[in-house]
Amino acid sequence: MSHSSRVWLITGASGGLGEMLALKAISAGDKVIAASRSLSRLDVIKCKGAAVLALDPNKPLAEIKAAMEEAIKIPEETQNQFQANVFGPLNVFRAILPHRRAKRSGTLVTIGSMAAWTRFPSCNLYDASKAAVQMISLGFDSEVSGFGIKTCLVEPGYFRTELLAPSSNLQQTDKMARISEYTEMNKMAEQALGGAHQNQAGGPVKGAEIMYDVFTSSGVAKGKHVPRFLPLGNDAVQEVIKYAQEAIDDCKEWSEIASMTAYAKAS
């Protein structure tokens, strides 16, 4: 088994050798599914990066098999989310960049989401994948600008497309594998997303027109440079401002304590 595909399912991971082995595997960069009779006893190891699973070996065989099916889905769902939103687009950039470096021109446009800034209960993996795309795109700019290549990260808000339609391919956790404690949270998320369908404020045609103008410095963006970052839609603008301000406020509140880590200045 290659290192990149190594996944550990460790029972009895809430203490003793099981916990130590799980921590060792996590530190080595492996994926770990930590299992215990009580999920509350896995809080520490979960914070280290492990996926957690309630597994009682004293339960009937059918229940143990059901738990195993859930364990198999944990890394698969996470991998699928990041494959679609992060690794796939990254590979496209890797394929096109040699050609653009040779031409010393071009504009790399990344379509992210305002989800990179927000915290939507039950959608954390999606939000995290969009945050990863954000940093990859912004980081690209310093790496390719020297070759005459421009970059632009577009983070749209809600647009009236078919993304939230019941028939769309929007990935969701298998309802049979969901954790019962999150039933109400999942229900509220589904209602919110379902209610937003066809009620989104953003018009796709107008959004596409604005993007075209921005990327080509024409129309409403005539005379302006291509920005590294473009929140698209008023809701996106307001969400970015809101969460950016929260970060600024936290920095101001804790700056004195946080700055106590510096070495004392030599007298």
Disulfide bonds with the S-S distance in Angstrom:
none
